[in-house]
Amino acid sequence: MARPKGARMAEDRQIMLIECAGTLQDIRKALKDLDANLAGDALPEGAVQDLGLVLTEAMTNIVRHGCPDGTGTITLRLSRTPRAIDCQIIDDGAAFEPAHLGHAPPSPLDLPEGGFGWFIIRQLASQVCYRREGGCNMLRFSLPLRELS
């Protein structure tokens, strides 16, 4: 189950920390808890929607590819600056190799189902960085605080 730790995301870089099991049910609960925690913050609607989409894609990929047996743990850490939300997702699942995925959108004909997650993350987020350290995957990125166009 998701366990929110921390306070609202004021502009003074307060940190929100959420930890959940590596199952689809638990990430849905974690993201719902995150939405509830962000509801009182004065974040632009576009930023909240982008954040939800990017986190859903990243965490779903972790569950499906890194923790398919549901035994992993996912930790989500968010902090806010005046211009962005900085995110870090750490999981103890199988290693991920993003280098072969590239930056261009995949051809829908080449994918059995989905497959656009990494492209969506790279399109919406900036400073996307992945590394494997100490048996954990660490994905970092920033989402600009922008309104919908």
Buried (B, 14 or more C-beta within 10 A) or exposed (E): EBEBEBEEBEEEEEBBBBBBBBBEEBBBBBBEBBEEBBEEBEBEEBBBEBBBBBBBBBBBBBBBEBBEEEEBBBBBBBBBEEEBBBBBBBBBBEEBEBEEBEEEEBEEEEEEEEBEBBBBBBBBBEEBEBEEEEEBBBBBBBBBBEEEE
